[in-house]
Amino acid sequence: QVQLVESGGGLVQAGGSLRLSCAASGRTFSSYVMGWFRQAPGKEREFVAAIRWNGGSTLYSDSVKGRFTISRDNAKNMGYLQMNSLKPEDTAVYYCNAASPGTDYWGKGTLVTVSS
């Protein structure tokens, strides 16, 4: 089992920045692919970014590429999502995910609200 707790959400003006954190506990966090997803009101959950276990490879959705940066610190069992140049359409609950073949863990989410 892996427990994930997100933090760092809040209210920010368009053009601003936020840094989300994901604290992991339980089984070895470093063996999982870590990802961030988001769910806006009335919409389905969507992929935002992912990073491999060793941080050597990252993937971003087209909507956040160039603005968001995913990173992780396996020694601290932490994951991060640096969000810059935020837009009102980035408003959503952001979820941390840890995945490996056959397993999938989620945090409870942190709300990000971007005002215009």
DSSP file (Angstrom, degrees, kcal/mol; ACC not computed):
  #  RESIDUE AA STRUCTURE BP1 BP2  ACC     N-H-->O    O-->H-N    N-H-->O    O-->H-N    TCO  KAPPA ALPHA  PHI   PSI    X-CA   Y-CA   Z-CA
    1    1 A Q              0   0    0      0, 0.0    26,-2.7     0, 0.0     2,-0.4   0.000 360.0 360.0 360.0 142.7    0.0    0.0    0.0
    2    2 A V  E     -A   26   0A   0     24,-0.2     2,-0.5    96,-0.1    24,-0.2  -0.998 360.0-154.7-125.9 128.8    1.1    3.6   -0.7
    3    3 A Q  E     -A   25   0A   0     22,-2.9    22,-2.0    -2,-0.4     2,-0.4  -0.888  11.8-165.9-103.5 134.6   -0.6    6.5    0.9
    4    4 A L  E     -A   24   0A   0     -2,-0.5   104,-0.5   102,-0.4     2,-0.4  -0.968   8.3-174.4-124.5 133.5   -0.5    9.8   -0.9
    5    5 A V  E     -A   23   0A   0     18,-2.0    18,-2.8    -2,-0.4     2,-0.2  -0.976  11.1-155.2-130.6 119.0   -1.3   13.3    0.5
    6    6 A E  E     +A   22   0A   0     -2,-0.4     2,-0.3    16,-0.2    16,-0.2  -0.593  18.8 165.2 -90.1 152.7   -1.4   16.3   -1.7
    7    7 A S  E     +A   21   0A   0     14,-2.1    14,-2.7    -2,-0.2   103,-0.1  -0.966  39.9  70.1-154.1 167.6   -0.8   19.9   -0.5
    8    8 A G        +     0   0    0     -2,-0.3    11,-0.3     1,-0.3    14,-0.0   0.369  61.1 133.4 104.3  -4.3   -0.1   23.3   -1.9
    9    9 A G        +     0   0    0     12,-0.1     2,-0.3     9,-0.1    -1,-0.3  -0.198  22.2 119.4 -71.3 170.5   -3.4   24.1   -3.6
   10   10 A G  E     -d  112   0B   0    101,-0.7   103,-2.9   100,-0.1     2,-0.5  -0.987  61.3 -48.2 164.4-166.4   -5.1   27.5   -3.2
   11   11 A L  E     +d  113   0B   0     -2,-0.3     2,-0.3   101,-0.2   103,-0.2  -0.856  54.1 165.4-101.7 130.0   -6.4   30.6   -4.9
   12   12 A V  E     -d  114   0B   0    101,-2.6   103,-2.5    -2,-0.5     2,-0.1  -0.986  34.4-112.2-142.7 150.3   -4.1   32.4   -7.3
   13   13 A Q  E >   -d  115   0B   0     -2,-0.3     3,-2.3   101,-0.2    73,-0.2  -0.464  50.1 -82.5 -78.5 154.7   -4.5   35.0  -10.0
   14   14 A A  T 3  S+     0   0    0    101,-2.4    73,-0.2     1,-0.3    -1,-0.1  -0.305 119.9  29.8 -55.3 136.9   -4.1   34.2  -13.6
   15   15 A G  T 3  S+     0   0    0     71,-3.1    70,-0.6     1,-0.3    -1,-0.3   0.253  99.8 114.6  93.0 -11.4   -0.4   34.4  -14.5
   16   16 A G    <   -     0   0    0     -3,-2.3    70,-2.3    70,-0.2     2,-0.3  -0.082  58.2-122.0 -83.3-174.3    0.6   33.3  -11.1
   17   17 A S        -     0   0    0     67,-0.2     2,-0.3    68,-0.2    67,-0.2  -0.931  20.6-179.3-132.4 152.6    2.4   30.2   -9.8
   18   18 A L  E     - B   0  83A   0     65,-2.2    65,-3.3    -2,-0.3     2,-0.5  -0.980  16.6-146.0-143.7 153.1    1.8   27.4   -7.3
   19   19 A R  E     - B   0  82A   0     -2,-0.3     2,-0.3   -11,-0.3    63,-0.2  -0.971  14.8-158.2-122.8 117.1    3.8   24.4   -6.3
   20   20 A L  E     - B   0  81A   0     61,-2.8    61,-2.2    -2,-0.5     2,-0.3  -0.693   6.7-158.3 -90.6 145.5    1.9   21.3   -5.4
   21   21 A S  E     -AB   7  80A   0    -14,-2.7   -14,-2.1    -2,-0.3     2,-0.4  -0.920   7.6-160.3-122.1 150.5    3.5   18.6   -3.2
   22   22 A C  E     -AB   6  79A   0     57,-2.6    57,-2.1    -2,-0.3     2,-0.5  -0.959   8.0-159.5-132.0 113.0    2.7   14.9   -2.8
   23   23 A A  E     -AB   5  78A   0    -18,-2.8   -18,-2.0    -2,-0.4     2,-0.4  -0.825  11.8-161.9 -95.7 125.5    3.9   13.2    0.3
   24   24 A A  E     +A    4   0A   0     53,-2.8     2,-0.3    -2,-0.5   -20,-0.2  -0.834  13.5 170.3-109.9 144.3    4.1    9.4    0.0
   25   25 A S  E     +A    3   0A   0    -22,-2.0   -22,-2.9    -2,-0.4     2,-0.5  -0.955  43.8  42.1-143.6 163.4    4.2    6.8    2.7
   26   26 A G  E    S+A    2   0A   0     -2,-0.3   -24,-0.2   -24,-0.2     3,-0.2  -0.885  98.4  26.1 105.3-130.5    4.0    3.0    2.9
   27   27 A R  S    S-     0   0    0    -26,-2.7     2,-0.3    -2,-0.5   -24,-0.1  -0.135 109.8 -60.1 -68.8 168.0    5.7    0.9    0.3
   28   28 A T    >   -     0   0    0      1,-0.2     3,-1.3     2,-0.1    -1,-0.2  -0.279  47.6-164.3 -57.8 108.8    8.8    2.0   -1.6
   29   29 A F  G >  S+     0   0    0     -2,-0.3     3,-1.9     1,-0.3    -1,-0.2   0.822  81.2  69.4 -63.4 -32.4    7.7    5.1   -3.4
   30   30 A S  G 3  S+     0   0    0      1,-0.3    -1,-0.3    44,-0.2    -2,-0.1   0.668  89.0  63.2 -66.1 -15.3   10.7    5.1   -5.7
   31   31 A S  G <  S+     0   0    0     -3,-1.3     2,-0.3     2,-0.1    -1,-0.3   0.491  93.6  80.3 -87.2  -1.7    9.4    2.0   -7.5
   32   32 A Y  S <  S-     0   0    0     -3,-1.9     2,-0.4    21,-0.1    68,-0.2  -0.758  80.4-120.0-108.1 149.0    6.3    3.7   -8.8
   33   33 A V  E     -E   99   0B   0     66,-2.9    66,-2.7    -2,-0.3     2,-0.4  -0.729  36.0-145.4 -74.6 132.7    5.7    6.0  -11.7
   34   34 A M  E     +EF  98  51B   0     17,-2.2    17,-2.7    -2,-0.4     2,-0.3  -0.865  23.3 173.6-107.0 137.1    4.3    9.2  -10.2
   35   35 A G  E     -EF  97  50B   0     62,-3.0    62,-2.7    -2,-0.4     2,-0.4  -0.928  25.5-140.1-137.8 162.8    1.7   11.3  -11.9
   36   36 A W  E     +EF  96  49B   0     13,-3.0    12,-2.5    -2,-0.3    13,-1.8  -0.986  22.7 176.1-121.4 136.1   -0.6   14.3  -11.5
   37   37 A F  E     -EF  95  47B   0     58,-2.6    58,-3.0    -2,-0.4     2,-0.3  -0.854  10.3-155.8-128.1 165.1   -4.1   14.3  -12.7
   38   38 A R  E     -EF  94  46B   0      8,-2.5     8,-3.3    -2,-0.3     2,-0.4  -0.990   8.1-158.1-144.7 155.3   -6.8   17.0  -12.4
   39   39 A Q  E     -E   93   0B   0     54,-2.1    54,-2.3    -2,-0.3     6,-0.2  -0.946  11.1-159.1-136.9 113.8  -10.6   17.2  -12.4
   40   40 A A    >   -     0   0    0      4,-0.5     3,-2.3    -2,-0.4    52,-0.2  -0.519  44.6 -75.0 -85.5 157.8  -12.4   20.4  -13.2
   41   41 A P  T 3  S+     0   0    0      0, 0.0    -1,-0.1     0, 0.0     3,-0.1  -0.295 118.9   5.0 -55.3 127.7  -16.0   20.9  -12.1
   42   42 A G  T 3  S+     0   0    0      1,-0.3     2,-0.3    -3,-0.1    -2,-0.0   0.527 114.4  99.3  77.3   5.7  -18.3   18.9  -14.4
   43   43 A K  S <  S-     0   0    0     -3,-2.3    -1,-0.3     1,-0.0     2,-0.1  -0.785  75.3-101.2-122.2 166.1  -15.5   17.3  -16.3
   44   44 A E        -     0   0    0     -2,-0.3    -4,-0.5     1,-0.1     2,-0.1  -0.439  48.5 -89.1 -80.5 158.7  -13.7   14.0  -16.2
   45   45 A R        -     0   0    0     -6,-0.2     2,-0.3    -2,-0.1    -6,-0.2  -0.449  51.3-164.5 -65.2 137.3  -10.4   13.5  -14.5
   46   46 A E  E     -F   38   0B   0     -8,-3.3    -8,-2.5    -2,-0.1     2,-0.1  -0.929  22.0-102.9-130.5 153.3   -7.6   14.1  -17.0
   47   47 A F  E     +F   37   0B   0     -2,-0.3   -10,-0.2   -10,-0.2     3,-0.1  -0.450  35.1 169.3 -70.7 140.2   -3.9   13.4  -17.1
   48   48 A V  E     -     0   0B   0    -12,-2.5    13,-2.5     1,-0.4     2,-0.3   0.711  58.5 -26.8-114.6 -55.5   -1.5   16.3  -16.4
   49   49 A A  E     -FG  36  60B   0    -13,-1.8   -13,-3.0    11,-0.2    -1,-0.4  -0.989  48.8-163.3-161.5 158.3    2.0   15.0  -16.0
   50   50 A A  E     -FG  35  59B   0      9,-2.2     9,-2.2    -2,-0.3     2,-0.4  -0.987   2.3-162.6-147.8 155.9    4.0   11.9  -15.1
   51   51 A I  E     -FG  34  58B   0    -17,-2.7   -17,-2.2    -2,-0.3     7,-0.2  -0.999  24.2-117.8-141.8 136.9    7.6   11.0  -14.1
   52   52 A R    >   -     0   0    0      5,-2.3     3,-1.9    -2,-0.4   -20,-0.1  -0.164  39.8 -95.3 -70.4 169.6    9.4    7.7  -14.1
   53   53 A W  T 3  S+     0   0    0      1,-0.3   -21,-0.1   -22,-0.1    21,-0.1   0.813 125.0  41.3 -58.9 -33.2   10.7    6.2  -10.9
   54   54 A N  T 3  S-     0   0    0    -23,-0.1    -1,-0.3     3,-0.0    18,-0.1   0.365 109.0-118.6 -97.7   6.5   14.2    7.6  -11.5
   55   55 A G  S <  S+     0   0    0     -3,-1.9    -2,-0.1     2,-0.2     3,-0.1   0.551  81.3 119.9  73.6   5.7   13.1   11.0  -12.7
   56   56 A G        +     0   0    0      1,-0.1     2,-0.4    -5,-0.0    -1,-0.1   0.619  69.8  39.3 -82.4 -11.8   14.8   10.4  -16.0
   57   57 A S        -     0   0    0     -5,-0.1    -5,-2.3     2,-0.0     2,-0.3  -0.995  63.8-177.1-142.4 133.5   11.7   10.7  -18.2
   58   58 A T  E     -G   51   0B   0     -2,-0.4     2,-0.4    -7,-0.2    -7,-0.2  -0.898   6.6-163.5-128.1 158.3    8.7   13.0  -18.0
   59   59 A L  E     -G   50   0B   0     -9,-2.2    -9,-2.2    -2,-0.3     2,-0.3  -0.999   7.9-172.4-142.1 138.9    5.5   13.4  -19.9
   60   60 A Y  E     -G   49   0B   0     -2,-0.4   -11,-0.2   -11,-0.2     2,-0.1  -0.950  27.3-112.9-131.7 150.6    3.1   16.3  -20.0
   61   61 A S    >>  -     0   0    0    -13,-2.5     4,-1.4    -2,-0.3     3,-1.3  -0.476  35.5-114.8 -71.6 154.9   -0.3   16.9  -21.5
   62   62 A D  T 34 S+     0   0    0      1,-0.3    -1,-0.1     2,-0.2   -14,-0.0   0.823 112.8  63.6 -60.9 -30.7   -0.3   19.4  -24.3
   63   63 A S  T 34 S+     0   0    0      1,-0.2    -1,-0.3     3,-0.0   -15,-0.1   0.714 115.5  27.5 -70.9 -19.7   -2.4   21.8  -22.2
   64   64 A V  T X> S+     0   0    0     -3,-1.3     3,-2.4   -16,-0.2     4,-2.2   0.491  85.2 127.2-118.4  -7.0    0.3   22.3  -19.6
   65   65 A K  T 3< S+     0   0    0     -4,-1.4     4,-0.1     1,-0.3   -16,-0.0  -0.283  81.0  16.4 -58.1 131.4    3.5   21.6  -21.5
   66   66 A G  T 34 S+     0   0    0      2,-0.5    -1,-0.3     1,-0.1     3,-0.1   0.233 125.4  59.1  89.5 -13.7    6.0   24.5  -21.1
   67   67 A R  T <4 S+     0   0    0     -3,-2.4    17,-1.9     1,-0.1     2,-0.3   0.703  98.4  53.0-113.2 -34.6    4.1   25.8  -18.0
   68   68 A F  E  <  -C   83   0A   0     -4,-2.2    -2,-0.5    15,-0.2     2,-0.4  -0.780  60.3-163.6-107.7 149.2    4.2   22.9  -15.5
   69   69 A T  E     -C   82   0A   0     13,-2.5    13,-3.0    -2,-0.3     2,-0.4  -0.986   5.4-156.4-133.6 124.5    7.2   20.9  -14.3
   70   70 A I  E     +C   81   0A   0     -2,-0.4     2,-0.3    11,-0.2    11,-0.2  -0.777  22.7 159.4 -97.7 142.9    6.9   17.6  -12.5
   71   71 A S  E     -C   80   0A   0      9,-1.9     9,-2.8    -2,-0.4     2,-0.3  -0.953  18.9-157.0-152.0 169.9    9.7   16.4  -10.2
   72   72 A R  E     -C   79   0A   0     -2,-0.3     2,-0.4     7,-0.3     7,-0.2  -0.991  13.6-154.0-150.9 155.3   10.3   13.9   -7.4
   73   73 A D  E >>> -C   78   0A   0      5,-3.0     5,-2.1    -2,-0.3     3,-1.0  -0.863  11.3-175.0-130.5  95.1   12.6   13.3   -4.5
   74   74 A N  G >45S+     0   0    0     -2,-0.4     3,-0.5     1,-0.3   -44,-0.2   0.811  82.3  62.2 -64.6 -29.6   12.7    9.6   -3.8
   75   75 A A  G 345S+     0   0    0      1,-0.2    -1,-0.3    -3,-0.1    -2,-0.0   0.824 114.6  34.2 -64.6 -29.5   14.9   10.1   -0.7
   76   76 A K  G <45S-     0   0    0     -3,-1.0    -1,-0.2     2,-0.2    -2,-0.2   0.397 107.8-123.2-102.9   0.5   12.2   12.2    0.8
   77   77 A N  T <<5 +     0   0    0     -4,-0.6   -53,-2.8    -3,-0.5     2,-0.4   0.924  67.7 136.0  55.2  45.9    9.2   10.3   -0.6
   78   78 A M  E   < -BC  23  73A   0     -5,-2.1    -5,-3.0   -55,-0.2     2,-0.3  -0.938  39.4-167.8-127.2 146.4    8.0   13.5   -2.2
   79   79 A G  E     -BC  22  72A   0    -57,-2.1   -57,-2.6    -2,-0.4     2,-0.3  -0.934  12.4-163.7-126.2 156.4    6.6   14.5   -5.6
   80   80 A Y  E     -BC  21  71A   0     -9,-2.8    -9,-1.9    -2,-0.3     2,-0.4  -0.956  18.0-162.1-140.3 154.4    6.0   18.0   -6.9
   81   81 A L  E     -BC  20  70A   0    -61,-2.2   -61,-2.8    -2,-0.3     2,-0.6  -0.887  12.9-160.3-136.9 107.2    4.2   19.9   -9.6
   82   82 A Q  E     -BC  19  69A   0    -13,-3.0   -13,-2.5    -2,-0.4     2,-0.6  -0.780  11.5-165.7 -86.8 122.2    5.5   23.4  -10.2
   83   83 A M  E     +BC  18  68A   0    -65,-3.3   -65,-2.2    -2,-0.6     2,-0.3  -0.940  11.1 173.8-117.3 115.4    2.8   25.3  -12.0
   84   84 A N        +     0   0    0    -17,-1.9   -67,-0.2    -2,-0.6   -68,-0.2  -0.747  59.5  23.2-115.2 164.0    3.6   28.6  -13.7
   85   85 A S  S    S-     0   0    0    -70,-0.6    -1,-0.2    -2,-0.3   -68,-0.2   0.904  84.6-160.1  49.2  48.8    1.6   31.0  -15.9
   86   86 A L        -     0   0    0    -70,-2.3   -71,-3.1    -3,-0.2   -70,-0.2  -0.253   7.6-158.2 -65.4 146.4   -1.6   29.6  -14.5
   87   87 A K    >   -     0   0    0    -73,-0.2     3,-2.4   -72,-0.1     4,-0.3  -0.854  31.6-110.4-121.0 155.6   -4.8   30.1  -16.4
   88   88 A P  G >  S+     0   0    0      0, 0.0     3,-1.8     0, 0.0    26,-0.4   0.843 117.6  63.2 -54.6 -32.5   -8.4   30.1  -15.3
   89   89 A E  G 3  S+     0   0    0      1,-0.3   -49,-0.0   -49,-0.0    -3,-0.0   0.558  88.5  69.9 -72.0  -5.9   -8.9   26.8  -17.2
   90   90 A D  G <  S+     0   0    0     -3,-2.4    -1,-0.3    24,-0.0     2,-0.2   0.524  70.1 121.7 -82.9  -6.2   -6.3   25.2  -14.9
   91   91 A T    <   +     0   0    0     -3,-1.8     2,-0.3    -4,-0.3    22,-0.2  -0.400  40.9 106.4 -60.3 124.2   -8.9   25.4  -12.1
   92   92 A A  E    S- H   0 112B   0     20,-2.0    20,-2.9    -2,-0.2     2,-0.6  -0.970  75.9 -81.0-178.4 169.1   -9.4   21.9  -10.8
   93   93 A V  E     -EH  39 111B   0    -54,-2.3   -54,-2.1    -2,-0.3     2,-0.5  -0.864  48.0-145.8 -87.5 127.6   -8.8   19.4   -8.0
   94   94 A Y  E     -EH  38 110B   0     16,-3.1    16,-1.9    -2,-0.6     2,-0.4  -0.840  13.5-163.0-103.1 131.5   -5.3   18.0   -8.5
   95   95 A Y  E     -E   37   0B   0    -58,-3.0   -58,-2.6    -2,-0.5     2,-0.4  -0.907  12.3-139.8-117.7 139.4   -4.6   14.4   -7.6
   96   96 A C  E     -E   36   0B   0     -2,-0.4    11,-1.9   -60,-0.2     2,-0.4  -0.758  23.1-167.6 -92.1 142.7   -1.3   12.7   -7.1
   97   97 A N  E     -EI  35 106B   0    -62,-2.7   -62,-3.0    -2,-0.4     2,-0.4  -0.990  14.9-166.3-134.7 140.2   -1.0    9.1   -8.4
   98   98 A A  E     +EI  34 105B   0      7,-1.9     7,-2.6    -2,-0.4     2,-0.4  -0.996  22.7 177.3-124.9 126.1    1.5    6.3   -7.9
   99   99 A A  E     +EI  33 104B   0    -66,-2.7   -66,-2.9    -2,-0.4     5,-0.2  -0.963  18.7 160.1-136.4 145.2    1.3    3.5  -10.4
  100  100 A S  E >   - I   0 103B   0      3,-1.7     3,-2.8    -2,-0.4   -68,-0.1  -0.929  62.7 -57.3-146.6 167.3    3.0    0.2  -11.2
  101  101 A P  T 3  S+     0   0    0      0, 0.0     3,-0.1     0, 0.0    -2,-0.0  -0.250 126.7   2.6 -52.7 119.5    1.8   -2.7  -13.2
  102  102 A G  T 3  S+     0   0    0      1,-0.2     2,-0.3    -2,-0.0    -3,-0.0   0.371 119.9  82.6  87.4  -4.6   -1.4   -4.0  -11.5
  103  103 A T  E <   +I  100   0B   0     -3,-2.8    -3,-1.7     2,-0.0     2,-0.3  -0.968  46.1 175.6-135.8 152.7   -1.5   -1.3   -8.9
  104  104 A D  E     -I   99   0B   0     -2,-0.3     2,-0.4    -5,-0.2    -5,-0.2  -0.921   6.6-171.3-158.1 120.7   -2.7    2.3   -8.7
  105  105 A Y  E     -I   98   0B   0     -7,-2.6    -7,-1.9    -2,-0.3     2,-0.3  -0.925   4.1-168.1-122.6 146.2   -2.9    4.6   -5.8
  106  106 A W  E     -I   97   0B   0     -2,-0.4  -102,-0.4    -9,-0.2    -9,-0.2  -0.963  14.0-139.1-131.9 146.6   -4.5    8.0   -5.4
  107  107 A G        -     0   0    0    -11,-1.9  -102,-0.2    -2,-0.3     3,-0.1  -0.337  35.1-106.4 -86.2-178.5   -4.5   10.9   -3.0
  108  108 A K        -     0   0    0   -104,-0.5  -103,-0.1     1,-0.2   -13,-0.1   0.568  62.2-118.9 -90.1  -9.8   -7.6   12.8   -2.0
  109  109 A G        -     0   0    0    -13,-0.1     2,-0.4   -16,-0.1   -14,-0.2   0.033  12.5-117.7  97.9 158.2   -6.7   15.8   -4.0
  110  110 A T  E     - H   0  94B   0    -16,-1.9   -16,-3.1  -103,-0.1     2,-0.4  -0.998  28.6-120.8-137.0 136.4   -5.9   19.5   -3.5
  111  111 A L  E     - H   0  93B   0     -2,-0.4  -101,-0.7   -18,-0.2     2,-0.5  -0.608  22.6-170.4 -85.5 130.1   -8.0   22.3   -5.0
  112  112 A V  E     -dH  10  92B   0    -20,-2.9   -20,-2.0    -2,-0.4     2,-0.5  -0.982   4.1-174.2-116.3 123.7   -6.4   24.9   -7.3
  113  113 A T  E     -d   11   0B   0   -103,-2.9  -101,-2.6    -2,-0.5     2,-0.6  -0.977   4.9-166.7-121.5 123.9   -8.5   27.9   -8.2
  114  114 A V  E     -d   12   0B   0     -2,-0.5     2,-0.3   -26,-0.4  -101,-0.2  -0.939  10.2-154.3-113.2 117.3   -7.2   30.4  -10.8
  115  115 A S  E      d   13   0B   0   -103,-2.5  -101,-2.4    -2,-0.6    -2,-0.0  -0.636 360.0 360.0 -92.1 148.5   -9.0   33.7  -10.9
  116  116 A S              0   0    0     -2,-0.3    -1,-0.1  -103,-0.2  -103,-0.1   0.448 360.0 360.0 -90.3 360.0   -9.1   35.9  -14.1
